[in-house]
Amino acid sequence: MSKSWEVFYNEISPRIKEVEGLEFKMTCYSPRDWDGVGVDTNKGMIHILSDGTVIDENNLLGER
């Protein structure tokens, strides 16, 4: 499993479930890094780069 998918499954997916009002829609390629993961939610996109870096520009996950 790539680093980006590992971060999604172990860190981001559980955190989305904890944040009230935030709903997971689907994953896709991240337009910021084609080897990364884009996580589409009801409130916007979270990007996980191939090195595991999380870009949450809208602070959807709050403090992690």
DRENFI-206565 format. One record per residue (C-alpha): residue number from 1; residue in one letter; y, x, z. Coordinates in steps of 0.001 Angstrom, whole numbers, plus 500000, padded with zeros to 6 digits. Layout:
N
<atom><guvex>NUM</guvex><padren>A</padren><north>Y</north><east>X</east><up>Z</up></atom>
...
***
This chain:
64
<atom><guvex>1</guvex><padren>M</padren><north>500000</north><east>500000</east><up>500000</up></atom>
<atom><guvex>2</guvex><padren>S</padren><north>503441</north><east>501380</east><up>499138</up></atom>
<atom><guvex>3</guvex><padren>K</padren><north>506017</north><east>502114</east><up>501824</up></atom>
<atom><guvex>4</guvex><padren>S</padren><north>508197</north><east>499170</east><up>500736</up></atom>
<atom><guvex>5</guvex><padren>W</padren><north>505313</north><east>496679</east><up>501004</up></atom>
<atom><guvex>6</guvex><padren>E</padren><north>504287</north><east>498151</east><up>504351</up></atom>
<atom><guvex>7</guvex><padren>V</padren><north>507819</north><east>497592</east><up>505689</up></atom>
<atom><guvex>8</guvex><padren>F</padren><north>507817</north><east>494042</east><up>504298</up></atom>
<atom><guvex>9</guvex><padren>Y</padren><north>504519</north><east>493053</east><up>505933</up></atom>
<atom><guvex>10</guvex><padren>N</padren><north>504999</north><east>494843</east><up>509254</up></atom>
<atom><guvex>11</guvex><padren>E</padren><north>508735</north><east>494497</east><up>509905</up></atom>
<atom><guvex>12</guvex><padren>I</padren><north>510615</north><east>492121</east><up>507625</up></atom>
<atom><guvex>13</guvex><padren>S</padren><north>508195</north><east>489201</east><up>507284</up></atom>
<atom><guvex>14</guvex><padren>P</padren><north>507721</north><east>488803</east><up>511069</up></atom>
<atom><guvex>15</guvex><padren>R</padren><north>511487</north><east>489120</east><up>511605</up></atom>
<atom><guvex>16</guvex><padren>I</padren><north>512246</north><east>486383</east><up>509054</up></atom>
<atom><guvex>17</guvex><padren>K</padren><north>509999</north><east>484040</east><up>511053</up></atom>
<atom><guvex>18</guvex><padren>E</padren><north>512002</north><east>484823</east><up>514221</up></atom>
<atom><guvex>19</guvex><padren>V</padren><north>515470</north><east>484145</east><up>512762</up></atom>
<atom><guvex>20</guvex><padren>E</padren><north>516425</north><east>480490</east><up>513142</up></atom>
<atom><guvex>21</guvex><padren>G</padren><north>517359</north><east>478838</east><up>509848</up></atom>
<atom><guvex>22</guvex><padren>L</padren><north>516129</north><east>481732</east><up>507692</up></atom>
<atom><guvex>23</guvex><padren>E</padren><north>513304</north><east>480791</east><up>505329</up></atom>
<atom><guvex>24</guvex><padren>F</padren><north>511209</north><east>483046</east><up>503107</up></atom>
<atom><guvex>25</guvex><padren>K</padren><north>511047</north><east>481963</east><up>499452</up></atom>
<atom><guvex>26</guvex><padren>M</padren><north>509289</north><east>484726</east><up>497501</up></atom>
<atom><guvex>27</guvex><padren>T</padren><north>509059</north><east>488429</east><up>496797</up></atom>
<atom><guvex>28</guvex><padren>C</padren><north>510068</north><east>490077</east><up>493549</up></atom>
<atom><guvex>29</guvex><padren>Y</padren><north>511029</north><east>493474</east><up>492229</up></atom>
<atom><guvex>30</guvex><padren>S</padren><north>514224</north><east>494652</east><up>493868</up></atom>
<atom><guvex>31</guvex><padren>P</padren><north>516950</north><east>495099</east><up>491247</up></atom>
<atom><guvex>32</guvex><padren>R</padren><north>518164</north><east>498020</east><up>493382</up></atom>
<atom><guvex>33</guvex><padren>D</padren><north>514848</north><east>499897</east><up>493124</up></atom>
<atom><guvex>34</guvex><padren>W</padren><north>512101</north><east>498812</east><up>490724</up></atom>
<atom><guvex>35</guvex><padren>D</padren><north>509498</north><east>500437</east><up>492987</up></atom>
<atom><guvex>36</guvex><padren>G</padren><north>510850</north><east>498473</east><up>495947</up></atom>
<atom><guvex>37</guvex><padren>V</padren><north>510518</north><east>494873</east><up>497075</up></atom>
<atom><guvex>38</guvex><padren>G</padren><north>513098</north><east>492108</east><up>496833</up></atom>
<atom><guvex>39</guvex><padren>V</padren><north>512723</north><east>489444</east><up>499490</up></atom>
<atom><guvex>40</guvex><padren>D</padren><north>514321</north><east>486165</east><up>498449</up></atom>
<atom><guvex>41</guvex><padren>T</padren><north>515305</north><east>483828</east><up>501289</up></atom>
<atom><guvex>42</guvex><padren>N</padren><north>517173</north><east>480541</east><up>501473</up></atom>
<atom><guvex>43</guvex><padren>K</padren><north>520323</north><east>482510</east><up>502403</up></atom>
<atom><guvex>44</guvex><padren>G</padren><north>520126</north><east>485476</east><up>500036</up></atom>
<atom><guvex>45</guvex><padren>M</padren><north>518209</north><east>488610</east><up>499130</up></atom>
<atom><guvex>46</guvex><padren>I</padren><north>516981</north><east>491466</east><up>501293</up></atom>
<atom><guvex>47</guvex><padren>H</padren><north>516046</north><east>494683</east><up>499471</up></atom>
<atom><guvex>48</guvex><padren>I</padren><north>513407</north><east>497141</east><up>500636</up></atom>
<atom><guvex>49</guvex><padren>L</padren><north>513633</north><east>500396</east><up>498707</up></atom>
<atom><guvex>50</guvex><padren>S</padren><north>510576</north><east>502440</east><up>497779</up></atom>
<atom><guvex>51</guvex><padren>D</padren><north>511255</north><east>504860</east><up>500666</up></atom>
<atom><guvex>52</guvex><padren>G</padren><north>511230</north><east>501970</east><up>503174</up></atom>
<atom><guvex>53</guvex><padren>T</padren><north>515004</north><east>501668</east><up>503550</up></atom>
<atom><guvex>54</guvex><padren>V</padren><north>516066</north><east>498060</east><up>504175</up></atom>
<atom><guvex>55</guvex><padren>I</padren><north>519305</north><east>496823</east><up>502605</up></atom>
<atom><guvex>56</guvex><padren>D</padren><north>520406</north><east>493588</east><up>504254</up></atom>
<atom><guvex>57</guvex><padren>E</padren><north>523991</north><east>493270</east><up>502981</up></atom>
<atom><guvex>58</guvex><padren>N</padren><north>524516</north><east>489801</east><up>504436</up></atom>
<atom><guvex>59</guvex><padren>N</padren><north>523013</north><east>490696</east><up>507838</up></atom>
<atom><guvex>60</guvex><padren>L</padren><north>520437</north><east>487927</east><up>507414</up></atom>
<atom><guvex>61</guvex><padren>L</padren><north>518061</north><east>489553</east><up>509886</up></atom>
<atom><guvex>62</guvex><padren>G</padren><north>520714</north><east>490221</east><up>512520</up></atom>
<atom><guvex>63</guvex><padren>E</padren><north>520179</north><east>493218</east><up>514766</up></atom>
<atom><guvex>64</guvex><padren>R</padren><north>516775</north><east>494828</east><up>514273</up></atom>
***
